[in-house]
Amino acid sequence: MTNNKLNLLGLAYRAKKISIGSDLTIEAIKKNNCFLVFFDKDYSSSTEKQIKKLCDINKIPYINEFTKDELSHAIGKVANIRVIGIIDKGFGDSIVKCA
């Protein structure tokens, strides 16, 4: 299955415009340097709630429609990636506009 959001996520990774993991994503949000957040759709923890709260406060959209395997595959990693932040406004806007 091809998905434009995941394709753009892969491009953002190759352009080094993402933060991988909850710690780096939280840091980017606090520095007002994050424009979109991807969550694993099965992710459920206090860290996820903290990041969602920060996103809501800072009006940052988030997407939680993909599994950790789909997110990991999109950026070419084998690891279980649960949180990815987009740190480029152009990529963030383009991904949000994808249907």
C-alpha positions in Angstrom: 0.0 0.0 0.0 1.4 3.4 -1.0 0.6 6.3 1.2 1.6 9.9 0.3 2.0 10.8 4.0 4.5 8.0 4.5 6.3 8.9 1.2 6.7 12.6 2.4 7.9 11.3 5.8 10.6 9.3 4.0 11.6 12.4 2.1 11.7 14.5 5.3 14.0 11.9 6.8 16.4 12.0 3.9 16.4 15.8 4.1 17.2 15.5 7.9 14.0 17.4 8.8 12.7 15.0 11.5 13.2 14.1 15.1 13.0 10.5 16.0 11.9 9.4 19.4 9.9 11.0 22.2 12.8 12.8 23.9 13.9 14.6 20.7 10.4 15.3 19.7 9.5 16.8 23.1 12.6 19.0 22.9 11.7 20.2 19.4 8.1 21.0 20.5 9.4 23.0 23.5 11.8 25.0 21.2 8.8 25.7 18.9 10.7 23.8 16.2 8.2 21.1 15.5 5.3 21.4 13.0 3.8 17.9 13.0 4.0 14.7 15.1 3.5 11.1 14.0 2.5 8.5 16.7 2.3 4.8 16.4 -1.5 4.1 16.4 -1.0 1.5 19.2 1.2 3.7 21.3 -0.3 4.3 24.8 1.8 5.7 27.5 2.2 8.7 29.8 4.9 10.0 27.3 2.3 10.0 24.5 -0.2 11.9 26.7 2.5 14.4 27.5 3.4 14.9 23.8 -0.3 15.2 22.8 -0.8 17.8 25.5 2.2 19.8 24.3 0.9 19.5 20.7 -2.6 20.8 21.8 -1.1 23.7 23.7 1.2 24.7 20.9 -1.4 23.9 18.2 0.7 21.3 16.5 -1.2 18.7 14.5 -0.5 15.0 15.0 -1.2 11.9 13.1 -1.7 8.5 14.7 -3.0 6.4 11.8 0.1 4.2 11.2 1.7 1.3 13.0 5.2 1.4 14.3 6.3 -0.9 11.5 4.9 1.4 8.9 6.6 4.5 10.5 9.9 2.6 10.7 9.7 1.3 7.2 8.9 4.8 5.9 12.2 6.1 7.2 14.2 3.0 6.3 14.8 1.8 9.9 14.4 -1.6 11.4 13.8 -0.3 14.9 10.4 0.2 16.4 9.8 3.9 15.9 6.8 5.1 17.9 7.2 8.9 17.7 8.5 11.1 14.9 8.4 14.9 14.8 8.6 16.9 11.6 10.9 19.9 12.2 10.3 21.7 8.8 7.2 23.8 8.2 7.1 23.0 4.5 7.2 19.2 5.1 4.7 19.6 7.9 2.2 21.5 5.9 2.6 19.2 2.9 1.9 16.1 5.0 -1.1 17.7 6.7 -2.6 18.6 3.3 -2.3 15.0 2.0 -5.7 13.3 1.8 
